Amino acid sequence: MKRFLVIIFLTILISINVSLVNAEIGRAEVSVVGMACPFCAYGVEKKLKKVEGVGSIIINMQEGTATMSAKKGESINVRQVPEAVEDSGFSPGEITITARGKIKADNQKRLLLKVAGSKDEFIIKEPEQGIKKQILKYAESGSLVDASGVIIDQSGRTWTLSVGSIKEVSR
Amino acid sequence: MNRVSRKRGFFLCALIIFVAFMTDTTTLAAPITFNTALPVAKGEGILRVQTKYIRSTDDPGPLDRELTVRAFPVVGVYGVTEKLAVFGIVPVLDKELELDTFSGRKTRSVSGLGDITFLARYTVWKKDEPGRTFRIAPFVAIETPTGDDDEKDSLGRLPQTLQLGSGSWDPSIGIVITRQTLDWQIDASSSYKFNIEANNFEFGDIARLDISYQYRLWPRNLGAGVPGFIYGVLESNLIWQDRNRLNGMDDSNSGGTTWFLTPGIQYVTKRIVAEAAVQLPVVQDLNGTALKNDFVAILSLRTNF
C-alpha cells in the first residue's frame, strides 16, 4: 500500500513537472499595420491584453509592432491576435511566435509542431535545407524543442508556420 | 417696437454668426478645432475636456459691443465597433455682453448648460501601411435643445445670441479625411449644419471647411517603445454662415465668411493628449454690422480610458 502511494505521489509530481516544463507559446509579436501615433497605441495595447494568455505587451512605434509575453504557466492564444488588432481599428500584419513543443509527422506526412500543454499545433512549412536536417532529427527523436518562426498562413483550422530557428530544450 | 430698439435688436442678432460657430462643439480629436478619422478601439472610450475663451470687441456698429464667451465642452467618445464611433458633446457656457444703452453701459450675461450634441462617425474606407494610415469617415450629428432659450435679466429677455440654447434640433452632416504617418498628419473636414427655426428665429446655416497639419517636432528620431510626441500644429478654419431670419425676414446684419488660421501645439502620449491653440481671424467678410472676432484661445486635454 505504501509503495502504491509512493508511486501515485511520484506520478503526480512528474506530471506537474512536465506541465511546468512544457511551456507553450511564450512569446508572440504582431505587426500592427497603420499604427502611427502613441494615443492610438493604447487602444492596440488594451485589445491585445484581452487575448488569452497574454501577460505583458511592449509596443514599438518605430517598428510598428506589439510584442506579447505569456503569463506564467500559460500559453498565448495567437488565433485571437488578428481579431484583437482589427478591433483596435488597425490591420494585423505578420505574426511571429516562439513556441515549445514536439515535432511530429501527421498521416499526410506533413511535419507539425504540437505545442506542449495544449491542443494547439502548426503545420511546418517546407523548411530550407539548412534547418530541415535539424527539424527532421527532432521529429525522429521526439525531443522537446523551442521553435521560432513566422505564421505564413492563417486560413483553415491549422495555421502554417515558417520555422526560422529551432533548438532542443535542455533537460 | 421703435426704430432704436429694432436697430439694437439687429445689432445684437449680428452676434450670432460669431457665437454660434464659436461654441460649435463638434470639434475634437487629433486636430484641435475639428474631428479626425482616426479610429477609436471597439468597446473603448475617450474623454476630452476643453476650455475656450472667445473675445470679440471689433464692433462696426454704434453700441460698442464687447462679447466674451467662456465655453467648457466635455466630450465623451465610444467605439461601438472599430469603424463606428459615437460622440456626446456637453457644453457649459458663460456668456457676457457689454454694450451702450440709453441708460449707460450695461452688461448682460448668462451661464449654464448649452445644447448637447450627439455625433456618429463611420469609417467607410481605409488603407493601412506600416507606420501610416489613410482614412475616410463621414459623420452625422444632431444638436439638441437642452440649453435654456428663454433666459432673462433685469432688461428683459436676452437676445437669441446670448441664450444658452437655440431651442431647435439642428442636424449636421460632414466628412473627414485623415492621412497619418509617424512624422506628420493631415486632416481635412467639410461639414454643413442645418439650423432650424425656434422662437420665431432661425440661425443661418453653417458650412465649414477645416484643414489641419500636425508635424512631430520631438523626438526627432524614434527608438523602441512608445515615447511621448510633441506636435506643432497649424490649422485653417473657413466658415460661411447664411443670414439669420427673424420672424421670417432675413437679418442683413448677420452671416458672412470668416477664415481663421490656428497655430497650436500638442503633447501626445499613450494615455493623454494635452494641447493649446489660438484661432486668429485673417479674413472676416461679415454682413452689415455683424460683430467681428478678436481671437479664440483653446486649451484641451484628452484621455484614453
Interface residues (C-beta under 8 A of the other chain):
Chain A: S31 V33 G34 M35 A36 C37 P38 F39 C40 A41 Y42 G43 V44 E45 K46 K47 I58 I59 N60 M61 Q62 E63 G64 E86 D87 S88 G89 F90 S91 G93
Chain B: A30 L38 P39 V40 A41 K42 G43 E44 G79 E82 K83 T123 K126 D128 E129 P130 G131 R132 T133 Q180 T181 L182 Q185 L222 G223 A224 G225 V226 P227 G228 F229 V268 T269 K270 R271 I272 V273 R302 N304
